[in-house]
């Protein structure tokens, strides 16, 4: 997503006078001035956007700020000039406009917990990105089937089965039918036949059929801050071209 910065329309008399002077001295210099103006505006909007994001959002990885980029204008054909400011990250579009994410498969929308980000159980809100070892694409799950007298016993037997297979994660539905992926700690069998204490920590919640991301505009406010500066950028660009021609 991006905003276009181009098509300069100004009524400032001094700027119009600078335009006339530049056209009189060297009409070829005007496209350079307009191009410089919109590029300056695009980079200003980028800087503003990154500032807004840092103030409004919890930044869980450096890519969020790096994703806010500028596409400069290189053309000298004024009618076609435009510079773009925006983010290459799809989730930043969701932040700008809001979105409702619905489940794609049998289970719900995957939501990482603070265990998955290494912040510890119960830490809210989550401030870090999911650790590599806890990313869904890196978690191997077993197809499990056990015989048990109760759902609670079935969960315990599946957990032991997972540990004995050398795995650390398992998918299950709890007694309340809440789907999730758990990390297993302990439960290993000792030489005595006893097992170490088994702990289960939820790393991915798969119980919600949909999740709403509220609107949190960051790009429009950034562009709104840039627009009043465009006359100044244009004046600076015109003066630069006039000075190159020796005008005083």
Secondary structure, DSSP 8 states (H G I E B T S, - for coil): -EEEEE------HHHHHHHHHHHHHHTTHHHHHHHHHHHHHHHHHHHHHHHHHHHHS---STHHHHTEEEE------GGG-EEEEEES-HHHHHHHH-EEEE-SSSS---EE-TTTTTS-TT-SS--S---GGGSGGG----------SSHHHHHHHHHHHHHHTT--EEEEE-TT--EEEEEEE---B-TTS-B---EEEEEEE---SEEEE-----HHHHHHHHHTTHHHHHHHHHHHHHHHTT--
